[in-house]
């Protein structure tokens, strides 16, 4: 160990902080928001202290999901409405077909009667 | 540093919660008292300004408080505090552009023979160390304040051991050159 080493150890020795350091620190600590524990930790809001780009990407993804969801729901509704309209049309055609058949049978029966007389 | 506390029978949830908090804060207080001179010393020797050093030291302890559950053992806490104090001090200088450019020529030679624990010599040495680059300065602080060997310093500052040794050699050569005569004897 040289004299310079001793002088350096002396110059760079540890130093106690100014009086009241711990009290000031504990005061800052008391102002800190309380930590979530137990169940509340599971339900707490996500930590939003994230970089700007991450926040932007997160927001863009969220907007995309909402827009895609709205479009999907609209298309699904249109498909359901279309199916209902198609079913109504088929029902009407079936009713019309049955009535036509009944009418045709009546006409045929009436024709046969006229020919017999 | 996981706080191991047992619920006291007969106590309500809020009482035992408050007790745990009080116990945790008491434990944290003890840690602050134990390590404050190390953390404050690193910041002060690096920044050479007591107010800035206190700001950095407080931030380091606040970060410790927030992350206390992740630290497993007292040895882990010491190493963690030392590493965070180093990096926070460097960041503090960078964020505020505080790098003090003290020229070696600004630090005058002393003609008189110095005595051990000479406050003027101490101040002169500190100023000279302050004139070093930030990494070299931190290497010197960890070597002489914390008594770490080059391998440990390399781990703390995340740099190759060879770089640490090179910083030490260059800084010591500079100091020997500057203080050889002032000390009145052949150094090293």
Boltz contact constraints between the chains, C-beta under 6 A:
constraints:
  - contact:
      token1: [A, 2]
      token2: [B, 187]
      max_distance: 6.0
  - contact:
      token1: [A, 2]
      token2: [B, 188]
      max_distance: 6.0
  - contact:
      token1: [A, 3]
      token2: [B, 183]
      max_distance: 6.0
  - contact:
      token1: [A, 3]
      token2: [B, 187]
      max_distance: 6.0
  - contact:
      token1: [A, 4]
      token2: [B, 187]
      max_distance: 6.0
  - contact:
      token1: [A, 4]
      token2: [B, 188]
      max_distance: 6.0
  - contact:
      token1: [A, 8]
      token2: [B, 144]
      max_distance: 6.0
  - contact:
      token1: [A, 9]
      token2: [B, 144]
      max_distance: 6.0
  - contact:
      token1: [A, 11]
      token2: [B, 122]
      max_distance: 6.0
  - contact:
      token1: [A, 11]
      token2: [B, 125]
      max_distance: 6.0
  - contact:
      token1: [A, 11]
      token2: [B, 126]
      max_distance: 6.0
  - contact:
      token1: [A, 12]
      token2: [B, 45]
      max_distance: 6.0
  - contact:
      token1: [A, 12]
      token2: [B, 141]
      max_distance: 6.0
  - contact:
      token1: [A, 12]
      token2: [B, 144]
      max_distance: 6.0
  - contact:
      token1: [A, 12]
      token2: [B, 145]
      max_distance: 6.0
  - contact:
      token1: [A, 14]
      token2: [B, 37]
      max_distance: 6.0
  - contact:
      token1: [A, 14]
      token2: [B, 38]
      max_distance: 6.0
  - contact:
      token1: [A, 14]
      token2: [B, 41]
      max_distance: 6.0
  - contact:
      token1: [A, 15]
      token2: [B, 41]
      max_distance: 6.0
  - contact:
      token1: [A, 15]
      token2: [B, 44]
      max_distance: 6.0
  - contact:
      token1: [A, 16]
      token2: [B, 37]
      max_distance: 6.0
  - contact:
      token1: [A, 17]
      token2: [B, 36]
      max_distance: 6.0
  - contact:
      token1: [A, 17]
      token2: [B, 40]
      max_distance: 6.0
  - contact:
      token1: [A, 17]
      token2: [B, 54]
      max_distance: 6.0
  - contact:
      token1: [A, 22]
      token2: [B, 32]
      max_distance: 6.0
  - contact:
      token1: [A, 25]
      token2: [B, 58]
      max_distance: 6.0
  - contact:
      token1: [A, 25]
      token2: [B, 61]
      max_distance: 6.0
  - contact:
      token1: [A, 29]
      token2: [B, 65]
      max_distance: 6.0
